[in-house]
Amino acid sequence: MKVRPILIAVLMSIIAVTPFLTAQAYTESVTLKYIIPQVTTFSVQFPTGLGLIQFEPSGATFSNLPASSQDATTSAMNITNTGNVDIKIDASLTADLPTGVTEFRINTANDYNGGWWWTDANETSAQTIINSLAMGDSVDFWAWSTGANVPAGTYTSTQLQLVSSAV
């Protein structure tokens, strides 16, 4: 009889398909983790247009001399947070003050009194000049210097090193 092979073939087909029809769905959750690096970059601009903080005393001895081209509304330096986290800024001189220069001073206001200063006693010591600067924000700094018997005809300099870190 030919019915039997057909019946066996139909039963085998049903048995083969049955596990697919009765299978349960399996779910797995996968955690996605984003590690965004902290970027503590900043930019420094010189609103005076000089590209640096410059002093031009009229003689070998000067006191509380403001930076060139700075005035009541124009600061000597502007620092802007260009990173993606709030930052603090520490500042120090990279070397001793030039011969005869006895003080370098900066302040966030056009006021010689207050702010931060470096003398022979703390020339290369780091000082925190900004405790917290939000992303995109900026701070102006005015600068002054004092000196006595600075050698004439010399063009000496040192560098103010600014270092940022995340708050």
C-alpha positions in Angstrom: 0.0 0.0 0.0 1.2 3.4 -0.9 -0.5 5.3 1.9 1.9 4.2 4.5 5.0 5.9 3.0 3.0 9.1 2.6 1.7 8.9 6.1 5.2 8.3 7.5 6.5 11.3 5.4 3.7 13.6 6.8 4.4 12.5 10.4 8.1 13.1 10.0 7.4 16.6 8.6 5.1 17.4 11.6 7.7 16.1 14.1 10.5 18.1 12.4 8.5 21.4 12.5 7.0 21.0 16.0 10.1 22.2 17.9 10.1 25.4 15.9 6.5 26.0 16.6 6.8 25.4 20.4 10.2 27.1 21.0 10.3 29.8 23.6 12.0 33.2 22.9 15.2 33.9 24.9 16.1 37.5 26.0 19.5 38.8 27.1 20.2 42.3 28.2 23.5 43.8 27.3 24.9 46.8 29.1 26.3 49.7 27.0 29.1 51.7 28.7 30.4 55.0 27.4 33.8 56.1 28.6 34.2 59.8 27.7 37.7 61.1 28.4 38.0 64.2 30.5 39.4 67.0 28.3 41.0 69.7 30.4 42.1 72.0 27.6 42.0 75.8 27.7 43.0 78.6 25.5 44.9 81.8 26.4 44.2 85.1 24.5 45.9 88.4 25.0 43.2 91.2 24.6 46.1 93.7 24.4 46.9 92.4 21.0 50.5 91.7 22.0 50.5 87.9 22.0 52.2 87.9 25.4 52.2 89.8 28.7 54.8 92.6 28.2 56.1 95.3 30.4 57.8 98.5 29.1 59.2 100.5 32.1 60.6 103.9 31.4 63.6 103.3 33.6 65.6 100.6 35.5 63.4 101.0 38.6 59.6 100.7 38.5 56.8 99.9 40.9 53.4 98.3 40.2 53.9 98.8 36.5 50.9 97.6 34.5 51.3 95.3 31.5 51.6 97.1 28.2 48.3 98.0 26.6 46.3 96.9 29.6 43.8 99.4 31.0 40.7 99.4 33.2 38.6 97.4 30.7 41.4 95.6 28.7 43.0 92.8 30.6 46.5 91.4 29.9 45.4 87.8 29.5 42.2 85.8 29.1 41.8 82.1 29.9 38.9 80.1 28.4 37.9 76.5 29.2 37.8 74.7 25.9 37.5 71.2 27.4 34.5 69.1 28.4 34.8 69.3 32.2 35.1 72.1 34.8 38.8 72.8 35.4 41.1 74.5 37.8 44.2 76.3 36.7 47.5 76.4 38.6 50.2 78.9 37.6 53.9 79.1 38.3 57.0 80.7 36.7 59.2 78.3 34.8 62.4 80.0 35.9 63.6 82.8 38.2 62.3 86.3 37.6 64.7 88.3 35.3 67.6 90.1 37.0 66.3 93.1 39.0 62.6 92.2 38.6 61.4 91.7 42.2 57.7 90.9 41.6 55.2 89.7 39.0 51.5 89.9 40.0 48.2 89.0 38.4 44.6 89.6 39.5 41.1 88.9 38.1 40.3 92.6 38.6 42.1 95.7 37.5 43.4 96.1 41.0 47.1 95.7 41.9 46.1 94.8 45.5 45.1 91.1 45.9 45.4 88.3 43.4 48.6 86.2 43.1 52.2 87.3 43.0 55.6 85.8 42.6 58.8 87.1 44.1 62.3 85.8 44.8 60.8 83.8 47.6 58.2 81.8 45.5 59.2 82.3 41.9 58.6 78.7 40.8 55.9 77.8 43.3 52.5 76.8 41.8 49.5 78.8 42.9 45.9 78.0 42.0 44.6 81.0 40.1 41.3 79.5 39.1 39.5 77.1 41.5 36.7 76.2 39.1 36.1 77.3 35.5 33.1 75.8 33.8 33.1 74.6 30.2 33.1 77.5 27.8 33.6 80.1 30.5 36.6 82.5 30.6 38.4 84.7 33.1 40.3 87.9 32.5 43.6 88.6 34.3 45.4 92.0 34.7 49.2 92.0 35.4 51.8 94.2 37.1 55.5 94.1 37.8 58.0 95.7 40.1 61.7 96.0 39.6 64.8 97.8 40.8 68.1 98.3 38.9 67.0 96.2 36.0 70.0 96.3 33.6 69.4 98.7 30.7 69.2 97.3 27.2 68.3 93.8 28.3 65.3 92.0 26.9 64.9 89.3 29.5 61.9 87.1 30.0 60.5 84.2 31.9 57.4 82.1 31.3 54.2 81.8 33.3 53.2 78.2 33.1 49.5 77.4 33.3 48.4 73.8 34.2 44.8 72.6 34.2 43.2 69.7 35.9 39.6 68.5 36.3 37.7 69.8 39.3 
